Every structure is written in C-alpha cells, then in structure tokens.
Amino acid sequence: MKSVDMNASTQERTIAILGVDGENFEVSGVYQGSARKPSSYILTRTSGDTVSVRDLSSFPSHQQVRDLMS
C-alpha cells in the first residue's frame, strides 16, 4: 500500500517583511492546495535569535508582534 503525504498540497510562502521596534520579522502564509487566502500565518524573527510562532489565525499587527515576541 502506498503512503500518502497529507502535507503534499500545503505550501508556505513569504508574504511580508515587517520592521517592528528595530527588529525584522517575516510573515509567511500557509496555503492549502490552490487556495488564494492563507489558512494560517507563521511569524519569524529574522534579526538576532531566530524565533517562530506558527498557526496564527490572522495576519499579525505590529502590536501583536510585540506581544508574541516579548
């Protein structure tokens, strides 16, 4: 029996770079199949220590970035 990868139709794409309080953050969208709207978002700090927050339900505001990374 052939194994099926459930994540085969899931793609992550960088959709924004945010500068918040002198630090840079990358926001990626997680897309299911051919969907045009992300099903969730990933926030990654790209300056200093790399830290990621996954499965955000909406695009993060600057204040949410501050709260999540503090």
N, C-alpha and C positions, 0 to 999 in steps of 0.2 A: 504494500500500500504506500502511496506517495504522500509525503508530508507537505502540508500547505502552510506557507508563512503568512500569518494574519496581518503582518505589517507591510506586506509587499505593496499595497496600494496607499500607504501613508508616506507623505513627503514633508520634510521640514525645509522652509525657505526663509532666509533673512528678509525682513520687510522694512526694518528701520534701525537706525543707529541713534541713540538718544544721549545727549550730554546733560548730566544732572550733577550739580554741585562739583564740577571739575572732574568727574569720572565719566567714562564711556560705557554704555550699555547697548547690547544688541538684542533686538526683539525679533524672534523668528515665529512664523506661523506654522502650525501643523495642519496639513491638508489631507483629507480623506478622499482618495480616488480623484475624480475630476472636479471636485468642489472648488468654487471660486472664493469662498469665505473660509478662513481657518476655523477648525473645530476647537482649537486651544492655542495658547501662546507660550513661548519659552523666553524668559528674560535671563541674559547672561552678562555679568560684569566682565568687560574686556580689559580694563585697566587694573593694575595691582593684582591681588589674588582673584583668580577666576572663580566665580560663584554663579550657579544656575538655579533658577526657580522654574519648575515645569508645571504644566497643566493649569495655567491661568485661564480663566473663562472669558476675559475681555482684555483688550489692548491696555497696557498699564499707563496710568497718568504719571506725571513727574512725582507727585506726592506718594503714589503707590510704590514707585521705585525706591524712594527714600525709606518708606516703612518696611518694605521687603528686605532691603539690604542693610538695615540697621541692626 
